[in-house]
Amino acid sequence: MIKSEKLKDALEKFRTEFSQSDSIKNTVLEISIPQQDFIHQIVLGKAKATGDALMTSEHQFHIASITKTMTATLILQLYEKGEFGTKGLDISLGELSIFPPEVLNRLHNKDNVSYGQNITLRQLLSHTSGLKDPYSDDANGIAADYGNQAAPNSIAAQWQYDLEKLSSGDSSFDKQSALIYKNWTPWDVTQMDNKDAGMLNYYINTLGNSPAALPGEVYHYSDTGFVILALVAEKISNKSYHKLLRDNIFDPLGMDSTYLAYASDPKPDKWEKDISDCYAGPFPMVTGGFNFSFDWGGGGVVSTARDLNKFLQALIKGNLFKKPDTLKEMLDFKIYKGLEGSGTKMGLGIFAEKNKKSGNTIWGHDGAWGTVMYYEPFGGIYITGTVNQLIDVPEGWLDRLFSIAKC
């Protein structure tokens, strides 16, 4: 009891200091140590830019790329059921016959040779498919070529351009054509040549001829890979992506405050509650009307800190799989080419990250909008939630929080 009270005091001190950050508008984090029967929430700020309602532990938020771990879980559930045959996760997109050959031929071309049909599910899950990330890369290079800033013709750079024009009151800003308001669909096979028809359509028409690497050659983060994985899960199961999430993850775990944004089957109305603003600098994304439909299987879920804790604990305990070996395969962290010296290892839709200063090793995923879902295996500590900010987040805050929880 004394230890718990000391930890709560330390966490409240962290909360007070964190609340002084100019960039952080609101936060909700849940710190859980099940072996000590300890759970504590850090909540601060106003929930939305409009209105004075304070943030609560029940507020929902866009979890961004944490969605990828959920998509990976669905694929691994199908894998352990034998849905991918004897090759399992090493089956190629060509062998799955889900996408027309002409789509795969345009997905990955290097030196006039197509490798799209050779990309495997394992490569997509581990970001080693060679596909670029359309949000940070463009046809001329990857973010690393531009000092780890968004490539000039990437989607993120176009968002930034829209936001700058909007915030400056530029009269040329056109809401109808602005990319920040575009409603995306995952894929439209009937409009293969129209880059605006869907996310996969955009990719094959803008980046298919300039891959980051050959399949299996190097680690390169790609949201498109997880859009493809969600499409694979839909086709193999004959269920919508949202229904798969509900049937296989959300409903069994009692994640009643979690849903796939912009879904139609089933519609998310039943699970939509109070959603909080996330920010790109000073711009409030939710109340500002930003459209989050672009990432789908790579980042389209809305949740709460509590629900993410439920998911991560169930995943780590192996409760989402029928066979222990499935979780073991998911957590088989490797240092792929491109990750050397970074302290990061890649599993299947999940990372292991070691902080060089503190030595803390954590498993999990984070997301662009300031979201975190991590487990520290040596202390049995779970931290989930969001700081709801894309830009200028205080450096090292999460590692410091884990260090406090370990004491």
MIGUMAR-220418 format. One record per residue (C-alpha): x, y, z; residue in one letter. Coordinates in steps of 0.1 Angstrom, whole numbers, padded with zeros to 4 digits, always signed. Layout:
N
XYZa
...
This chain:
407
+0000+0000+0000m
+0028+0024+0009i
+0046+0017-0024k
+0014+0023-0043s
+0009+0056-0026e
+0044+0067-0033k
+0040+0057-0070l
+0008+0077-0072k
+0025+0107-0058d
+0054+0104-0083a
+0029+0100-0111l
+0010+0131-0100e
+0042+0150-0099k
+0049+0139-0135f
+0013+0151-0144r
+0019+0185-0129t
+0052+0189-0147e
+0038+0176-0180f
+0009+0200-0178s
+0033+0229-0181q
+0043+0219-0216s
+0031+0246-0241d
+0025+0220-0269s
+0003+0196-0249i
-0033+0206-0249k
-0048+0175-0233n
-0037+0140-0222t
-0052+0108-0209v
-0028+0079-0199l
-0034+0047-0180e
-0005+0031-0160i
-0013-0004-0150s
+0008-0030-0131i
-0015-0060-0127p
+0009-0080-0105q
+0007-0052-0079q
-0030-0047-0085d
-0021-0011-0094f
-0038+0012-0119i
-0036+0050-0122h
-0047+0075-0148q
-0031+0108-0157i
-0057+0132-0171v
-0052+0168-0180l
-0064+0196-0203g
-0096+0205-0221k
-0111+0177-0242a
-0117+0199-0273k
-0105+0232-0286a
-0142+0244-0286t
-0158+0244-0252g
-0145+0242-0216d
-0153+0205-0209a
-0123+0189-0192l
-0106+0157-0205m
-0116+0126-0187t
-0104+0090-0186s
-0135+0081-0207e
-0127+0103-0236h
-0120+0086-0269q
-0092+0095-0293f
-0078+0085-0327h
-0052+0058-0320i
-0034+0061-0354a
-0008+0034-0361s
-0016+0014-0329i
-0042+0001-0352t
-0015-0019-0370k
-0011-0042-0340t
-0048-0050-0342m
-0046-0057-0380t
-0016-0079-0374a
-0036-0098-0347t
-0064-0105-0372l
-0039-0118-0398i
-0022-0141-0371l
-0056-0154-0361q
-0064-0164-0397l
-0029-0178-0400y
-0033-0202-0370e
-0066-0213-0384k
-0047-0225-0415g
-0063-0200-0439e
-0030-0193-0457f
-0022-0230-0464g
+0011-0247-0458t
+0032-0216-0465k
+0014-0197-0437g
+0027-0161-0433l
+0053-0167-0461d
+0026-0170-0487i
+0030-0143-0514s
+0003-0119-0526l
+0005-0136-0560g
-0003-0169-0544e
-0032-0155-0525l
-0049-0144-0557s
-0068-0116-0539i
-0056-0087-0561f
-0057-0088-0599p
-0023-0095-0615p
-0022-0060-0630e
-0025-0044-0596v
+0004-0065-0582l
+0024-0057-0613n
+0020-0020-0605r
+0025-0023-0567l
+0062-0027-0567h
+0084-0021-0598n
+0122-0017-0597k
+0143-0013-0628d
+0114-0023-0650n
+0109-0056-0631v
+0077-0062-0610s
+0081-0077-0576y
+0046-0071-0563g
+0035-0107-0566q
+0065-0119-0545n
+0057-0098-0514i
+0047-0120-0485t
+0024-0115-0456l
+0054-0117-0432r
+0072-0090-0451q
+0041-0067-0449l
+0037-0074-0412l
+0074-0066-0405s
+0077-0036-0428h
+0102-0054-0450t
+0081-0055-0482s
+0100-0027-0498g
+0069-0005-0502l
+0071+0032-0494k
+0050+0051-0470d
+0028+0076-0490p
+0024+0098-0460y
+0061+0106-0456s
+0076+0094-0489d
+0072+0105-0525d
+0082+0093-0559a
+0116+0110-0556n
+0127+0097-0522g
+0119+0087-0487i
+0117+0109-0456a
+0153+0100-0446a
+0165+0117-0478d
+0150+0150-0466y
+0164+0150-0431g
+0135+0128-0418n
+0110+0154-0428q
+0080+0146-0450a
+0091+0143-0487a
+0079+0174-0507p
+0052+0155-0526n
+0041+0132-0498s
+0006+0133-0483i
+0019+0147-0450a
+0036+0176-0469a
+0004+0183-0487q
-0015+0183-0454w
+0011+0208-0440q
+0006+0230-0471y
-0032+0229-0465d
-0029+0237-0428l
-0005+0266-0435e
-0029+0282-0460k
-0058+0276-0438l
-0042+0291-0407s
-0029+0321-0426s
-0063+0330-0440g
-0050+0325-0476d
-0079+0333-0499s
-0067+0306-0524s
-0075+0279-0498f
-0102+0257-0513d
-0120+0234-0488k
-0134+0213-0516q
-0100+0203-0529s
-0080+0204-0497a
-0064+0171-0489l
-0070+0175-0451i
-0107+0171-0458y
-0105+0143-0484k
-0126+0112-0476n
-0106+0081-0485w
-0117+0046-0493t
-0093+0017-0490p
-0094+0005-0526w
-0116+0007-0557d
-0108-0020-0583v
-0131-0004-0608t
-0109+0028-0610q
-0075+0014-0611m
-0060+0043-0629d
-0076+0070-0607n
-0051+0079-0579k
-0079+0096-0560d
-0103+0066-0559a
-0087+0049-0529g
-0056+0045-0508m
-0042+0016-0527l
-0052+0033-0560n
-0031+0063-0549y
-0002+0041-0541y
+0000+0022-0574i
-0004+0054-0594n
+0022+0075-0576t
+0047+0052-0558l
+0046+0018-0574g
+0075+0026-0597n
+0098+0039-0570s
+0100+0013-0542p
+0121+0018-0511a
+0139-0015-0516a
+0134-0050-0529l
+0110-0072-0509p
+0128-0087-0478g
+0158-0065-0483e
+0154-0038-0457v
+0131-0024-0430y
+0111+0005-0442h
+0079+0016-0424y
+0048+0015-0447s
+0012+0023-0439d
+0002+0009-0473t
+0014-0026-0462g
-0013-0026-0435f
-0040-0014-0457v
-0032-0044-0479i
-0032-0067-0449l
-0067-0055-0439a
-0079-0061-0474l
-0064-0096-0473v
-0082-0103-0440a
-0115-0091-0455e
-0112-0113-0485k
-0101-0144-0467i
-0128-0142-0440s
-0155-0127-0462n
-0162-0102-0435k
-0157-0064-0433s
-0126-0051-0416y
-0147-0035-0388h
-0167-0067-0383k
-0135-0087-0380l
-0123-0062-0353l
-0156-0064-0335r
-0160-0102-0336d
-0124-0111-0329n
-0110-0084-0307i
-0133-0056-0295f
-0164-0075-0284d
-0147-0105-0268p
-0126-0081-0247l
-0154-0058-0238g
-0138-0029-0257m
-0171-0010-0258d
-0155+0024-0264s
-0136+0013-0295t
-0145+0013-0332y
-0132+0018-0367l
-0138+0054-0378a
-0159+0059-0410y
-0170+0022-0410a
-0202+0011-0427s
-0204-0026-0417d
-0213-0023-0389p
-0217+0015-0386k
-0198+0028-0355p
-0227+0048-0341d
-0233+0024-0312k
-0197+0029-0299w
-0192+0066-0307e
-0190+0086-0275k
-0170+0118-0265d
-0140+0121-0288i
-0111+0144-0279s
-0092+0167-0301d
-0057+0158-0312c
-0035+0186-0326y
-0010+0193-0353a
+0008+0221-0335g
-0020+0246-0327p
-0045+0231-0352f
-0073+0210-0336p
-0077+0180-0359m
-0112+0169-0348v
-0130+0201-0343t
-0111+0215-0373g
-0127+0190-0396g
-0096+0169-0405f
-0106+0137-0422n
-0090+0106-0406f
-0102+0081-0432s
-0069+0078-0450f
-0052+0051-0430d
-0079+0025-0423w
-0061-0008-0416g
-0029+0011-0408g
-0044+0036-0384g
-0082+0040-0385g
-0094+0029-0350v
-0108+0052-0322v
-0104+0040-0286s
-0097+0049-0250t
-0067+0044-0227a
-0087+0018-0208r
-0097-0002-0239d
-0061-0001-0252l
-0050-0015-0219n
-0075-0043-0222k
-0063-0051-0257f
-0026-0051-0249l
-0029-0072-0217q
-0050-0098-0236a
-0025-0098-0264l
+0006-0102-0241i
-0011-0130-0222k
-0019-0148-0254g
-0056-0146-0249n
-0063-0135-0285l
-0047-0167-0300f
-0056-0203-0296k
-0020-0215-0298k
+0010-0202-0277p
+0033-0205-0308d
+0012-0178-0326t
+0021-0152-0300l
+0057-0164-0299k
+0059-0158-0336e
+0044-0124-0333m
+0069-0114-0306l
+0099-0129-0324d
+0117-0095-0326f
+0144-0091-0352k
+0169-0065-0361i
+0164-0061-0398y
+0188-0041-0421k
+0179-0005-0415g
+0173-0010-0378l
+0209-0015-0367e
+0220+0006-0338g
+0185+0021-0333s
+0176+0001-0303g
+0145-0011-0321t
+0135-0046-0331k
+0106-0056-0353m
+0081-0083-0346g
+0049-0088-0366l
+0029-0056-0362g
+0046-0048-0329i
+0080-0033-0319f
+0105-0039-0291a
+0123-0007-0283e
+0152-0002-0259k
+0160+0033-0246n
+0198+0038-0247k
+0197+0062-0216k
+0176+0043-0192s
+0179+0008-0206g
+0141+0004-0205n
+0129-0022-0230t
+0092-0019-0240i
+0070-0038-0264w
+0041-0023-0283g
+0033+0005-0308h
+0027+0042-0309d
+0008+0065-0333g
+0013+0098-0350a
-0013+0117-0330w
+0007+0112-0297g
-0008+0078-0289t
+0010+0050-0270v
+0004+0014-0262m
+0034-0003-0245y
+0043-0030-0221y
+0075-0032-0201e
+0081-0070-0196p
+0105-0069-0167f
+0083-0048-0144g
+0050-0060-0159g
+0040-0024-0166i
+0014-0013-0191y
+0011+0023-0203i
-0016+0032-0228t
-0033+0065-0239g
-0025+0097-0257t
-0009+0131-0254v
-0030+0141-0285n
-0002+0161-0302q
+0017+0155-0335l
+0044+0182-0331i
+0069+0193-0304d
+0060+0166-0279v
+0084+0167-0249p
+0113+0145-0256e
+0117+0112-0236g
+0084+0116-0217w
+0073+0080-0221l
+0107+0065-0211d
+0106+0088-0180r
+0071+0076-0172l
+0082+0039-0174f
+0112+0047-0152s
+0089+0062-0125i
+0066+0032-0127a
+0096+0008-0122k
+0108+0025-0090c
